[in-house]
Amino acid sequence: MIIGLDVGGTNIDAVLLKGKSVIEVAKVPYDPSAILEGICEAVDKLTRDIDPGEVKRVNLSTTISTNAVLEGRTSPVGMILESGPGLEASFLACGEENVFLDGYIDHRGQEVAPFSENLVHEASRRFKRRGILAAGIVTKFSVRNPSHELKAKNLLGGDFNPVTMGHALSGKLNFPRRVFSTYLNSAVYDRFNSFAKAIKRAFEERGIKAPVNVLKADGGTMSLAKAVSFPVYTILSGPSASVMGCWILSNFSKDAVILDIGGTTTDISFLAGGVPLLEPQGINIGKYPTLVRAIFSYSIALGGDSAVRVEEGRLIIGPRREGPPAALGGSRPTPTDALIVKGQLDFGNKKRAYLAIKELGQAIGMEPEDVANLILEKMGNMIKEEVEGLLMELNSRPVYTIQELLYGEKIKPQKAILIGGPAKALSSVISQKLKIPCEVPDNYQVANAIGAALSRITAEVTLIADTAQGFMTVPELGVRKRIDRSFTPEEARREAIKLLKERAVFLGALPEDIETEIIEESCFNMVRGFYTVGKNIRVKAQVKPGLISLGEEKVEKDVESKE
């Protein structure tokens, strides 16, 4: 059996799967001050009728790292940066203390100048004076040669934890994004580490000794134990859970728009040829551009529980959620209350919902039923405008999916796939506004938890070979070793796949879930004078995002029968 957990802004959704069947579901209201307690309550509901020892895997998506960044609840970080000549690096200062080294490694990975060791010792003293325990080290072109980062870490000694090195996070060449990714990784480390320890302890107390994996932003997972070293990968894992859930449940092979309509927000994503879109350069987290690969998702402050009010004779929805719907004791009317008035949802105190909508109507001279229609029409128009704007932006640039670059393709959604609590009730108005059919798959209310449950562990490596220098580097693994001048692209591909499989197993993947592919490859001759002196070879390989072996068949059983 597998447990899938998705910690959202309104609810913690949980599912228990056996093979392809949904055995049990649970929803627990989200309380940011008691996240662990909510997760434990959901797990207790799932396992009340089974032996917890039967659970073989737990996959969860979590907001712990995202919220830490957005709410400013991060640890202070000391940053050691080396930018080399030609770049004013002060704009990259992001830590509470920032020290700039005077060395340089060039774009081919050759050391041009060593850095002064005294600068690292000075950094250590400054960090300690400020009570800073977390550090980040980033040198330009460390993906070609990480020696300066490794040396600086050794000079710091064992007085700091964590010490994140930029080359270990990504093999991409983008110094500013690597700096910010490194900073965030160290900044959220303590908070994520405490969460991981508490989760492990809580599960063990319940007799659940299965491996626990956490969803990454790219739609794959990694073991919770390994995620402690790279918590930045778990930022924005929630939207990826939603997209993976839709991908699993809809099985649609054409372009589509995905709408995850929650209580607080609506997340908008897309399928291109039936495959989720990817943000290949990395996502922005708060004010920081990063190298964190992620499934494309855009959130708007519009959900079933968004507060509705009248201002200057106009109906306004959101952007805030000011508590539950009036039908559940809230102080403000919401789109959920409008759906209850229209008879499209059936729960809570219908009289309270009616009176809340009626009060809005009195302010603008409309009957309650007409106000309810107006709220849903306005909600549909808001979603339509956002979808059209995103499509215009996406179609103006290359289209990347989680598996490939689609050359010259334009996204033209043939269907809207809706999940989340109000999905079924809102499907008709969304279909009307977008002028395409709407699909609300079975298990739509817990699709995000299913997406988390069945996503497999992913990994990527970047191999860079310079035959003129005689070195091969794999920055994510800290590998730098000698090669001879005859090293070929074919050898590079084989070596990349071999190292990728080893990394996937290290992250917790089972052999049957490792499906590898080369996603980028280039080879250039290096010429000096009139002679070719070597080749520059670059190969990027990944474990394809997808479903674990157990989930290859379509998930069955409609959970509505359990509610």
Secondary structure, DSSP 8 states (H G I E B T S, - for coil): -EEEEEE-SSEEEEEEEETTEEEEEEEEE--TT-HHHHHHHHHHHHTTTS-GGG--EEEEE--HHHHHHHTT----EEEEEE--TT--GGGG--SSEEEE---EE-TTS-EEE---HHHHHHHHHHHHHTT--EEEEEETTTTT--HHHHHHHHHHTTS-S-EEEGGGT-----HHHHHHHHHHHHHTHHHHHHHHHHHHHHHHHTT--S-EEEE-TTS-EEEHHHHTT-GGGGTTHHHHHHHHHHHHHH---S-EEEEEE-SS-EEEEEEETTEEBEETT--EETTEE----EE--EEES--TTEEEEEETTEEEEEEEE-SS-GGGT-SS--HHHHHHHTTS---S-HHHHHHHHHHHHHHHT--HHHHHHHHHHHHHHHHHHHHHHHHHHHTTS-EEBSS-EETT-----SEEEEESTTHHHHHHHHHHHHTS-EE--TTGGGHHHHHHHHB-B--EEEEEEETTTTEEEEGGGTEEEE--TT--HHHHHHHHHHHHHHHHHHTT--GGG--EEEEEEEEEEEEETTEEEEEEEEEEEEE---B-GGG-S--B--GGGG-
